[in-house]
């Protein structure tokens, strides 16, 4: 069976979208859901950077495996085409991509946009992680499991 892919999109691909990627990947693995893959990218990715240190710290606090080899990626048409669902962190990101297919804003799964924690303190990163964790749970229940039916 061919793997189905979900793509998270934010601005720089150093905080929100990689956090969402790693959280959803962890939840899929814990629930033993097969044939799904998760990735992330940014509309203005800084490809020389890595995962933001606060993002990595709050994921580790929650026991979510952090990919040490993570490198931010720039959004491409190919990434979109290879994904069954593209989830943006803001409505503005969704509007940029609305002609690209199956693109939704994460607010569909968490009742609001995910604030950009870049440059903020660790508490904001924790809040972002918790919002993303709830959203990922809803993505599994309201998209992945329904897609499987």
Secondary structure, DSSP 8 states (H G I E B T S, - for coil): ---EEEEEEESSSSSHHHHHHHHHHHHHHHTT--SEEEEEEETT--TT--S-HHHHHHHHHTT----TT----B--HHHHHT-SEEEESSHHHHHHHGGGSSEEETHHHHSS-----TTS-HHHHHHHHHHHHHHHHHHIIIIIHHHH-
